[in-house]
Amino acid sequence: MIENLPTYISVVFGLTTFATLILFYFAIKNSQTDSPKSKANFILVGLTVWLVIQAVLTLNNFYNTDTTSFPPKFLLLIFPPLLTIVILFTTKKGRNFIDGLPLINLTYLNIVRILVELVLYWLFLNKTVPELMTFAGRNFDILAGISAPFVAYFGLRQQKFDRKIILIWNFIALDFC
């Protein structure tokens, strides 16, 4: 845990995590998959358990101590989500699940990038992350977050943008932001 940080940084980050979880829940609940509500509930519980475990480990300095252990403890943080992503993209059920997610909900989900970028900027101001990780440096994720509601509303709901424009926006948001 980072010492001497203003409380509002942790509060905003916690609320951002909660908002992301809820927005993702609604994206799944509105999906075109079989029994979307039960899948949404299952995933909500799974993600909540995962976040609670990570919070407990982090608050107990699990990741901050003994950096020489093998395998590195940090793998416990990245391996399960990475494995989940691989399974989703390599199995038929996983691909069907991803294909069934409503693009508009996933696009609106990008709004949380604004809050994440504000938290990173506040961490920079408190000398805990480098400026390079913020919108003041070279991280422009905030632009994807700011533009997401416009792309979702005008591009997907109103269908005022060609699908190619939306695809280009997605690639820019992934690659450059």
KACOR-V195377 format. One record per backbone hydrogen bond with DSSP energy under -0.5 kcal/mol. NH is the residue of the N-H (numbers start at 0). CO is the residue of the C=O. If there is no record, write none. Layout:
nh co
NH CO
NH CO
//
This chain:
nh co
4 1
8 5
9 5
10 6
11 7
12 8
13 9
14 10
15 11
16 12
17 13
18 14
19 15
20 16
21 17
22 18
23 19
24 20
25 21
26 22
27 23
28 24
29 25
30 27
31 99
35 32
38 34
39 35
40 36
41 37
42 38
43 39
44 40
45 41
46 42
47 43
48 44
49 45
50 46
51 47
52 48
53 49
54 50
55 51
56 52
57 53
58 54
59 55
60 57
61 56
64 60
68 65
74 71
75 72
76 73
77 73
78 74
81 77
82 78
83 79
84 80
85 81
86 82
87 83
88 84
89 85
90 86
94 90
95 91
96 92
97 93
98 94
99 95
100 96
100 97
101 26
105 101
106 102
107 103
108 104
109 105
109 106
110 107
111 108
112 109
113 110
114 110
115 111
116 112
117 113
118 114
119 115
120 116
121 117
122 118
123 119
124 120
125 121
126 123
127 122
128 122
132 129
133 130
136 130
136 133
137 131
138 133
139 137
139 175
142 139
143 139
143 140
144 140
145 141
146 142
147 143
148 144
150 146
151 147
152 148
153 149
154 149
154 150
155 150
155 151
156 151
157 152
159 153
160 153
164 161
165 161
166 162
167 163
168 164
169 165
170 166
171 167
172 168
173 169
174 170
175 171
176 171
//
